[in-house]
Amino acid sequence: MPANPRFRRVVRIGPVQVATYYDSRGREKHTAACTAPRCGFSTDYDSRPAAELAARTHRCRAR
């Protein structure tokens, strides 16, 4: 299994990127990760709408 998962359906919502990938057990997962410097926000979800909601409601404290 590769160390870096292959992300697909990548969209950017503000400073947050939302992507879909398969975990090491073959389950589809969705992640939301902030790309702002010094933010550190990154979470995994089982559903795509949950990841997109987290991206829309995320507020960076790094600004």
C-alpha positions as CSV (number, residue, x, y, z in Angstrom):
1,M,0.0,0.0,0.0
2,P,1.4,3.4,-0.9
3,A,2.3,5.8,1.9
4,N,0.4,8.6,0.2
5,P,-3.2,8.0,-0.8
6,R,-4.4,9.0,-4.2
7,F,-6.9,11.9,-3.7
8,R,-9.7,12.4,-6.2
9,R,-12.6,14.8,-6.5
10,V,-10.5,17.6,-4.9
11,V,-12.3,20.9,-4.5
12,R,-11.3,24.0,-2.7
13,I,-13.7,25.9,-0.4
14,G,-12.0,29.0,0.8
15,P,-8.6,28.0,2.2
16,V,-9.8,24.4,2.8
17,Q,-9.4,21.5,0.3
18,V,-11.9,18.6,0.4
19,A,-10.9,15.3,-1.2
20,T,-12.0,11.7,-1.5
21,Y,-9.6,8.7,-1.1
22,Y,-9.6,5.0,-0.1
23,D,-8.0,4.2,3.3
24,S,-5.8,1.2,3.9
25,R,-8.8,-1.1,4.4
26,G,-10.3,-0.1,1.1
27,R,-13.1,2.1,2.6
28,E,-13.9,5.4,0.9
29,K,-13.0,8.3,3.2
30,H,-13.3,12.1,2.8
31,T,-10.9,14.6,4.2
32,A,-10.9,18.4,4.8
33,A,-7.6,20.1,5.2
34,C,-6.8,23.8,5.5
35,T,-4.0,25.1,3.4
36,A,-3.3,28.3,5.3
37,P,0.1,28.7,6.9
38,R,0.3,27.6,10.6
39,C,-3.4,26.5,10.7
40,G,-3.1,22.7,11.0
41,F,-6.8,21.9,10.5
42,S,-7.2,18.4,9.0
43,T,-10.0,15.9,9.6
44,D,-11.3,12.7,8.0
45,Y,-15.0,11.9,7.5
46,D,-17.1,9.0,6.4
47,S,-19.4,11.2,4.2
48,R,-18.6,13.8,1.6
49,P,-21.3,16.3,2.8
50,A,-19.8,16.2,6.3
51,A,-16.3,17.1,5.0
52,E,-17.8,19.9,2.8
53,L,-19.7,21.3,5.8
54,A,-16.6,21.3,7.9
55,A,-14.8,23.2,5.1
56,R,-17.5,25.8,4.9
57,T,-17.7,26.4,8.6
58,H,-13.9,26.4,9.3
59,R,-12.4,29.6,10.6
60,C,-8.7,29.9,10.7
61,R,-7.1,31.4,13.8
62,A,-3.8,31.6,12.0
63,R,-4.7,34.8,10.1
